[in-house]
Amino acid sequence: MVKKAVCLLADGFEDVEAVTPIDYLRRAGVEVTTVSISGNLTVSSRWGGIKLIAANTLTEFMLRGYSDCDAVIVPGGMPGAANLAASKETAVLLKDMAAAGKLICAICASPVVVLSPLGLLSGKKFTCYPGMEEKTTGGFWADDRVVIDGNIITSRAAGTAGEFAIAIIEKLLGEAAGKKIAESVLL
């Protein structure tokens, strides 16, 4: 059975933190759907200004149903993470996915800005962009590049996006699949 993931996009997302997981997961055979919280066109953070056309808006995606989705990916970047956090639909999706035991994967600012206010880090070990950990309570911050605690996968920043993607692949498809992709991209 094909594993499925959704990558949430909002204006101001961090280029590498979105594109790397999308690319690596697709290489591994995971069906990744890109979803924007607003219109289909999203523009990345101030660094890249890259325009991505999402396959669906979050509204469309949620109307179609997502019970068969295995993971949700939440890129960081500012103001992308803040834009995601302000979206009521994002909150509903993340809470539903967490309640169903699906993978919740967030990188950079998003563990603190998006997941923490929803209570998704409570009692969990996590990591995030350095210094952001001071803005949250309820979780246990670790200085690791990628942290996995149950169904929550967190990572630090653009420089850890490859390792973050491999961790998601390993949770969805097994260690051998993750190793295969890591070797193929020379990670």
C-alpha positions as CSV (number, residue, x, y, z in Angstrom):
1,M,0.0,0.0,0.0
2,V,1.3,3.4,-1.0
3,K,2.1,5.8,1.9
4,K,0.7,9.3,1.7
5,A,1.9,12.6,3.1
6,V,0.7,16.2,2.9
7,C,3.0,19.2,3.0
8,L,1.5,22.4,4.2
9,L,2.5,25.6,2.5
10,A,1.9,29.2,3.4
11,D,3.5,32.4,2.1
12,G,6.9,32.8,3.7
13,F,7.8,29.1,4.0
14,E,11.4,28.1,4.0
15,D,12.3,26.8,0.6
16,V,14.6,23.9,1.6
17,E,12.5,22.8,4.5
18,A,9.5,22.3,2.1
19,V,11.1,21.1,-1.1
20,T,13.6,18.6,0.4
21,P,11.0,16.5,2.2
22,I,8.7,16.7,-0.8
23,D,11.5,15.5,-3.1
24,Y,13.0,12.8,-0.9
25,L,9.6,11.3,0.0
26,R,8.6,11.2,-3.6
27,R,11.9,9.5,-4.5
28,A,11.0,6.9,-1.9
29,G,7.6,6.3,-3.4
30,V,5.5,8.2,-0.9
31,E,2.6,10.1,-2.5
32,V,3.1,13.7,-1.4
33,T,0.3,16.3,-1.8
34,T,1.2,19.9,-1.6
35,V,-1.5,22.0,0.1
36,S,-1.6,25.8,0.5
37,I,-3.6,27.5,3.3
38,S,-4.6,30.2,0.8
39,G,-4.6,30.2,-3.0
40,N,-2.7,27.6,-4.9
41,L,0.3,29.9,-5.5
42,T,2.7,30.3,-2.5
43,V,5.8,32.3,-2.3
44,S,8.7,31.2,-0.1
45,S,10.6,33.3,2.5
46,R,12.6,36.4,1.9
47,W,15.7,34.3,1.0
48,G,14.4,32.5,-2.0
49,G,11.1,34.1,-3.1
50,I,10.5,30.8,-5.0
51,K,6.9,30.4,-6.2
52,L,5.3,27.0,-5.7
53,I,1.9,26.0,-7.1
54,A,0.2,23.7,-4.5
55,A,-1.9,20.8,-5.8
56,N,-4.8,21.9,-3.6
57,T,-5.8,24.5,-1.1
58,L,-6.2,23.2,2.4
59,T,-9.9,23.7,2.2
60,E,-10.1,21.5,-0.9
61,F,-7.9,18.9,0.6
62,M,-10.0,18.7,3.8
63,L,-13.2,18.5,1.9
64,R,-11.9,15.5,0.0
65,G,-11.0,13.8,3.2
66,Y,-7.6,12.8,4.6
67,S,-8.1,9.7,6.7
68,D,-5.8,7.8,4.3
69,C,-3.0,10.3,4.9
70,D,-0.1,8.9,6.9
71,A,1.9,12.1,7.6
72,V,1.8,15.8,7.6
73,I,4.9,18.0,7.0
74,V,5.0,21.5,8.4
75,P,7.9,23.5,7.0
76,G,9.3,26.4,9.0
77,G,10.4,29.8,7.8
78,M,8.9,33.2,8.8
79,P,6.4,34.4,8.3
80,G,5.3,31.0,6.9
81,A,5.1,29.2,10.3
82,A,3.2,32.1,11.7
83,N,0.8,32.0,8.8
84,L,0.2,28.3,9.3
85,A,-0.3,28.9,13.0
86,A,-3.0,31.5,12.3
87,S,-4.9,29.1,10.1
88,K,-7.9,27.4,11.8
89,E,-7.9,24.7,9.2
90,T,-4.3,23.9,9.9
91,A,-5.1,23.4,13.6
92,V,-8.0,21.1,12.8
93,L,-5.9,19.0,10.4
94,L,-3.0,18.7,12.8
95,K,-5.2,17.8,15.8
96,D,-7.1,15.2,13.7
97,M,-3.9,13.7,12.4
98,A,-2.3,13.6,15.8
99,A,-5.5,12.0,17.4
100,A,-5.4,9.3,14.7
101,G,-1.7,8.6,15.5
102,K,-0.4,9.8,12.2
103,L,3.0,11.4,11.8
104,I,3.3,15.1,12.6
105,C,6.6,16.4,11.2
106,A,7.7,20.0,11.8
107,I,11.0,21.8,11.2
108,C,12.7,25.0,12.3
109,A,10.2,27.5,13.8
110,S,7.2,25.3,13.2
111,P,7.5,23.0,16.2
112,V,7.2,26.0,18.5
113,V,5.1,28.3,16.5
114,V,2.6,25.8,15.0
115,L,2.7,22.6,17.1
116,S,3.2,23.9,20.6
117,P,0.1,26.2,20.8
118,L,-2.0,23.2,19.8
119,G,-0.6,21.1,22.7
120,L,1.1,18.7,20.3
121,L,4.5,19.0,22.1
122,S,3.1,18.4,25.6
123,G,5.2,15.7,27.3
124,K,7.2,15.2,24.1
125,K,10.9,15.5,23.3
126,F,11.4,17.9,20.4
127,T,13.9,20.2,18.7
128,C,13.6,23.4,16.7
129,Y,15.5,26.4,15.4
130,P,18.0,27.5,18.1
131,G,16.5,29.9,20.6
132,M,12.9,29.1,19.7
133,E,12.7,26.5,22.5
134,E,12.6,29.4,25.0
135,K,9.2,30.4,23.6
136,T,7.4,27.2,24.6
137,T,6.5,25.1,27.6
138,G,5.2,21.6,28.0
139,G,7.8,19.8,25.9
140,F,11.4,18.7,26.4
141,W,13.8,20.4,24.1
142,A,16.8,18.4,22.8
143,D,19.9,19.8,21.0
144,D,19.7,17.1,18.3
145,R,19.4,17.7,14.6
146,V,16.3,15.5,14.4
147,V,14.1,14.3,17.2
148,I,11.5,11.5,17.1
149,D,9.1,11.0,19.9
150,G,6.3,8.7,19.1
151,N,4.4,10.2,16.2
152,I,6.1,13.6,16.4
153,I,9.3,14.3,14.2
154,T,11.0,17.6,14.7
155,S,14.1,19.1,13.2
156,R,16.3,22.2,13.5
157,A,16.5,24.2,10.3
158,A,17.3,24.2,6.5
159,G,20.6,22.5,7.1
160,T,18.9,19.5,8.7
161,A,16.1,19.2,6.1
162,G,17.7,16.1,4.4
163,E,18.0,14.2,7.7
164,F,14.5,15.3,8.6
165,A,13.2,13.9,5.3
166,I,15.1,10.6,5.8
167,A,13.6,10.3,9.4
168,I,10.1,10.6,7.9
169,I,10.9,8.0,5.2
170,E,12.2,5.6,7.8
171,K,9.1,6.0,10.0
172,L,6.8,5.4,7.0
173,L,8.7,2.8,5.0
174,G,11.5,1.4,7.2
175,E,15.1,2.0,7.8
176,A,16.2,0.4,4.5
177,A,14.1,2.8,2.4
178,G,15.6,5.7,4.3
179,K,19.1,4.5,3.9
180,K,18.5,3.9,0.1
181,I,17.4,7.5,-0.4
182,A,20.2,8.9,1.8
183,E,22.8,7.0,-0.2
184,S,21.2,8.0,-3.6
185,V,21.4,11.7,-2.8
186,L,24.8,11.4,-1.1
187,L,23.5,12.6,2.2
